[in-house]
Amino acid sequence: MIVRLAREGFNCISLWRLDVSNNILEGPLPILPAFIRDFQVWNNCFGGSIPLSLCRLTSLPQLYLFQNNFMEVIPLCLANLTELKVLDLSRNSLSGPLPPFLANLTSLWRLDVSYNILEGSLPMPLTFIRDFLVRNNSFGGSIPSSMCHLTSLAELDMSQNYLTGVIPRCLRNLTSLSSLNLATNSLSGYLPPSLANCTTLDRLDVGCNRMSGAPPTWLSTSSISHIDLRANNFVGQWPPDIFLRSAFFLLLIYLTTKFEGPLPVPTAEIRYYSIFNNHFSRSLSSLLCYATNLIMLDLSNNSLTGALPDCLKNVTRDLFYLNPRANDFQGQISEIFHKDSTLTSLDLSGNQFEGPLPRSLSHCK
């Protein structure tokens, strides 16, 4: 049952904390005492515009309005909430530009306005902000070079917008950055090697853009362990041992990229290895069999040749997804399926395999 809170507010003069989060409450937000310090309403059905009465709550250290049905623009008077450390307005239907009030919120370290319909150019947040999350909006224009002054940034997510231009080389200044997500925009140019200066960077996602150039071999000298380059226009050949020289844990390189040559050998720690829709060729290296932590292996739609190595049995214990479809693999399929197999998806189609199916396939239950 959906319940409404009284619009006229509360008469509890000593109330300093109100938490009604994770319910199915609806309607406008009530008017609250100005001295309240903890107000939680996330994950409900509240709607309409964000009430101006919230701007009176100047003692709030955090404001979580995410996952409701708020609409219209973000009130400029939120600039009054100078004690705010966290502002989360994500997963609503807020529109218009992101107001320039950020300059007033001198204590703010996390801003999340993801999954709205905000538009315009990106504003300049304060230099000490740590998390700046604007994913899945309609922001456009280029990435402002002023972002390079945000040297306290740990997480920067501008994915699923309409950003254009190149990735600024000066992002190398963000030496505290651990996660950079620029996926699903219209960014072009190459992946700047200067990002190797971000020595704490662990996750890099530039998938689904218009980026080009040679494989970013500088990744082998970086600390990045999760990388997604899918659906770009990178071309060329990776050094086969590039990932053996790095600390990669998760690797996703797939879709409309045009990498070629021998398949780069992943590290033993890798969990997800997906290189489908490229131009990789030659036979699989037996070094692949040392990747015993794999749970997904997608080699489909390439030009790989030879037989599947017998030693692949070493990696199939924990595999749930194996796809060598649409290559030039040949010969008989070896007994590579482990007796404790967790495999749920197997696609061997579009190759030149011959002979009987392996008996060990019966282990995949």
C-alpha positions in Angstrom: 0.0 0.0 0.0 1.3 3.5 -0.9 1.2 6.0 2.0 1.5 9.8 2.0 3.3 11.8 4.6 1.4 14.9 5.9 2.2 17.9 3.8 1.9 20.4 6.7 4.9 18.8 8.4 5.8 17.7 11.9 5.1 19.2 15.3 7.9 17.3 17.0 10.0 20.2 18.1 12.8 18.0 19.4 13.0 15.9 16.2 16.5 15.8 14.8 16.4 12.5 12.8 13.8 11.2 10.4 14.4 8.0 8.3 11.6 6.8 6.1 13.8 5.3 3.4 13.1 2.1 1.5 9.3 2.3 1.6 6.6 3.1 -1.0 5.7 6.5 0.4 4.4 9.0 -2.2 3.3 12.6 -2.6 5.3 15.8 -1.8 7.9 15.9 0.9 6.6 17.3 4.3 7.9 20.5 5.8 10.5 19.7 8.4 12.0 21.5 11.4 14.9 23.7 10.3 17.2 22.1 12.9 16.8 18.5 11.7 20.3 16.9 11.1 19.4 13.5 9.6 16.8 13.1 6.9 16.5 9.9 4.8 13.8 9.4 2.2 15.7 7.4 -0.5 13.9 4.6 -2.4 10.3 5.8 -2.2 7.7 7.2 -4.6 8.0 10.9 -3.6 7.4 13.1 -6.6 6.9 16.6 -7.8 9.7 19.2 -7.6 12.2 19.2 -4.8 10.6 21.5 -2.2 12.2 24.8 -1.4 11.6 24.1 2.3 14.6 21.7 2.2 16.8 24.7 1.7 16.0 25.7 5.4 17.7 22.5 6.7 21.1 24.2 7.0 22.5 21.7 9.5 22.1 18.7 7.2 25.5 16.9 6.6 24.0 14.7 3.9 20.9 14.6 1.7 19.8 11.4 0.1 16.8 11.8 -2.3 17.8 9.1 -4.7 15.4 6.6 -6.3 12.2 8.6 -6.1 10.1 10.4 -8.7 11.3 14.0 -8.3 11.0 16.2 -11.4 11.8 19.6 -12.7 15.0 21.5 -11.9 17.3 21.3 -9.0 16.6 24.3 -6.7 19.3 27.0 -6.6 18.7 27.5 -2.9 20.3 24.2 -2.1 23.4 26.4 -2.0 22.2 27.3 1.5 23.1 23.8 2.7 26.7 24.7 3.4 27.2 21.8 5.8 26.5 19.2 3.2 29.2 16.5 2.7 27.0 14.2 0.5 24.3 15.1 -2.0 22.7 12.2 -3.8 19.8 13.1 -6.2 20.3 10.1 -8.5 17.6 8.0 -10.1 14.9 10.6 -10.4 13.6 12.6 -13.4 15.4 15.9 -12.7 15.9 18.1 -15.7 17.6 21.3 -16.7 21.3 22.2 -16.1 23.3 21.3 -13.0 23.2 24.6 -11.1 26.4 26.4 -10.3 25.7 26.3 -6.6 28.4 23.7 -6.1 30.9 26.5 -5.5 29.0 27.3 -2.3 29.1 23.8 -0.9 32.6 24.0 0.5 32.2 20.8 2.6 30.8 18.6 -0.3 32.9 15.6 -1.1 30.4 13.4 -3.0 27.9 14.5 -5.6 25.7 11.9 -7.4 23.1 13.1 -9.9 23.2 10.0 -12.1 20.2 8.6 -13.9 18.3 11.9 -14.5 17.7 14.0 -17.6 20.0 16.8 -16.7 21.6 18.7 -19.7 23.9 21.5 -20.7 27.7 21.6 -20.1 29.4 20.2 -17.0 29.9 22.7 -14.2 33.1 23.0 -12.3 32.8 21.3 -8.9 34.9 22.3 -6.0 38.6 21.3 -6.1 38.4 19.0 -3.1 35.4 16.9 -4.2 36.2 13.2 -4.1 33.3 11.6 -6.0 31.7 13.3 -9.0 29.0 11.1 -10.6 26.8 12.3 -13.4 26.2 9.0 -15.3 23.2 8.6 -17.7 22.1 12.2 -18.3 22.2 14.5 -21.3 25.3 16.5 -20.6 27.1 17.6 -23.8 30.2 19.5 -25.0 33.8 18.6 -24.2 35.3 17.4 -20.9 36.3 20.8 -19.4 40.0 21.1 -18.7 39.0 22.5 -15.3 38.4 18.9 -14.3 42.1 18.5 -14.2 42.2 20.7 -11.1 40.1 18.3 -9.0 43.2 16.6 -7.5 41.2 15.0 -4.7 38.9 13.1 -7.1 38.7 9.3 -6.4 35.7 8.4 -8.6 34.8 10.2 -11.8 31.8 8.8 -13.7 30.6 10.8 -16.7 29.4 7.8 -18.7 26.2 7.6 -20.8 26.1 11.3 -21.8 26.7 13.2 -25.0 30.3 14.3 -24.4 32.5 15.0 -27.4 36.1 15.9 -28.2 39.1 14.2 -26.7 40.1 13.1 -23.3 42.2 15.9 -21.8 45.8 14.9 -21.3 45.9 16.9 -18.1 43.7 14.3 -16.4 47.2 12.9 -15.4 47.0 15.5 -12.5 44.3 13.4 -10.9 46.7 11.3 -8.9 44.1 10.2 -6.3 41.8 8.8 -9.0 40.8 5.2 -8.6 37.9 4.9 -11.1 37.4 6.7 -14.4 34.2 5.9 -16.4 33.7 7.8 -19.7 31.8 5.0 -21.5 29.0 5.6 -24.0 29.7 9.1 -25.1 31.1 10.4 -28.4 34.7 10.9 -27.4 37.3 10.7 -30.1 41.1 10.7 -30.4 43.4 8.3 -28.7 43.6 7.1 -25.1 46.3 9.5 -23.6 49.4 7.8 -22.2 49.5 10.5 -19.6 46.8 8.6 -17.7 49.6 6.2 -16.6 50.5 9.0 -14.2 47.3 8.2 -12.3 49.1 5.7 -10.2 46.0 4.8 -8.1 43.7 4.2 -11.1 42.1 0.8 -10.8 39.2 1.0 -13.2 39.1 2.5 -16.6 36.1 2.4 -18.9 36.1 4.2 -22.3 33.8 1.7 -24.1 31.3 2.7 -26.7 33.0 5.9 -27.9 34.7 6.8 -31.2 38.3 6.5 -30.0 41.0 5.3 -32.3 44.7 4.8 -32.5 47.1 1.9 -31.7 46.6 -0.4 -28.7 47.4 1.6 -25.5 50.5 -0.5 -24.6 51.2 1.9 -21.7 48.6 0.0 -19.8 51.2 -2.6 -18.9 53.0 0.0 -16.7 49.8 1.2 -15.0 48.0 0.0 -11.9 44.7 -0.5 -13.8 43.1 -3.9 -13.1 39.7 -3.4 -14.7 39.6 -2.0 -18.3 36.9 -1.8 -20.9 37.8 -0.6 -24.4 34.8 -2.1 -26.3 33.1 -0.5 -29.3 35.8 1.9 -30.4 38.0 2.0 -33.4 41.4 1.0 -32.0 43.5 -0.9 -34.5 46.8 -2.7 -34.4 48.6 -5.5 -32.6 49.1 -6.0 -28.9 52.4 -7.3 -27.6 51.5 -10.9 -26.7 52.9 -10.6 -23.2 51.5 -7.1 -22.4 49.1 -8.4 -19.7 51.7 -10.7 -18.2 53.7 -7.6 -17.4 50.8 -5.9 -15.6 48.5 -6.4 -12.7 45.3 -7.0 -14.7 42.4 -8.7 -13.0 39.4 -8.0 -15.3 39.8 -7.4 -19.0 37.1 -6.5 -21.5 38.2 -5.7 -25.0 35.5 -6.4 -27.5 32.8 -5.4 -30.0 33.9 -3.1 -32.8 37.5 -2.7 -32.0 39.9 -4.0 -34.7 42.8 -5.5 -32.8 44.8 -8.1 -34.7 47.8 -10.4 -34.4 48.3 -13.1 -31.8 46.0 -13.2 -28.8 47.5 -11.3 -25.7 48.0 -13.8 -22.9 46.0 -12.9 -19.8 47.4 -13.1 -16.3 46.7 -16.0 -13.9 44.5 -13.7 -11.8 42.1 -12.7 -14.6 38.4 -13.5 -14.2 36.7 -12.1 -17.3 38.5 -12.2 -20.7 36.4 -11.1 -23.6 37.9 -10.2 -27.0 35.1 -11.0 -29.4 34.6 -9.2 -32.8 38.3 -8.5 -33.5 40.9 -9.7 -35.9 43.0 -11.8 -33.6 44.6 -14.8 -35.4 47.0 -17.7 -34.9 46.6 -20.5 -32.4 45.9 -20.2 -28.7 49.0 -20.1 -26.5 49.2 -22.8 -23.8 49.9 -20.0 -21.4 46.2 -19.3 -21.4 45.8 -22.4 -19.3 47.4 -20.7 -16.4 44.4 -18.4 -16.1 42.8 -20.7 -13.6 40.5 -18.0 -12.1 38.6 -17.4 -15.3 34.8 -17.4 -15.1 34.1 -16.0 -18.5 36.1 -16.6 -21.7 34.8 -15.2 -25.0 37.0 -15.6 -28.1 34.2 -15.4 -30.6 34.2 -13.8 -34.1 38.0 -13.7 -34.7 40.4 -15.7 -36.9 41.9 -17.9 -34.3 43.2 -21.3 -35.6 44.5 -24.6 -34.5 43.1 -26.9 -31.8 41.8 -26.0 -28.4 44.7 -26.9 -26.1 44.2 -30.0 -23.9 45.3 -27.9 -20.9 42.1 -25.8 -21.1 40.8 -28.4 -18.6 42.8 -26.4 -16.0 40.5 -23.4 -16.5 37.1 -25.0 -16.9 36.4 -25.8 -13.3 35.0 -22.3 -12.5 34.0 -21.2 -16.0 30.4 -20.4 -16.5 30.7 -19.0 -20.0 32.9 -20.4 -22.8 32.5 -19.1 -26.4 35.0 -19.8 -29.1 32.3 -19.4 -31.8 33.1 -18.2 -35.4 36.8 -18.8 -35.6 38.9 -21.3 -37.6 39.5 -23.8 -34.8 40.1 -27.3 -36.1 40.5 -30.9 -35.0 38.8 -32.9 -32.3 37.5 -31.3 -29.2 39.6 -32.5 -26.3 38.4 -33.7 -23.0 38.6 -30.3 -21.5 35.5 -30.2 -19.3 36.2 -30.7 -15.6 34.2 -33.1 -13.5 33.2 -30.3 -11.2 32.3 -28.0 -14.1 30.0 -24.9 -13.4 29.7 -24.2 -17.1 26.2 -22.8 -18.1 26.9 -21.5 -21.6 29.0 -23.2 -24.4 29.1 -22.2 -28.1 31.4 -24.1 -30.4 29.6 -23.2 -33.6 31.1 -21.8 -36.8 34.5 -23.6 -36.6 36.0 -26.7 -38.2 35.8 -29.1 -35.3 35.5 -32.8 -36.2 35.1 -36.2 -34.6 32.8 -37.1 -31.7 31.8 -34.8 -28.9 34.0 -35.2 -25.8 32.7 -37.6 -23.1 33.7 -35.0 -20.5 30.9 -32.8 -21.8 28.6 -34.9 -19.6 30.1 -33.2 -16.5 28.4 -30.0 -17.5 25.1 -30.5 -15.7 
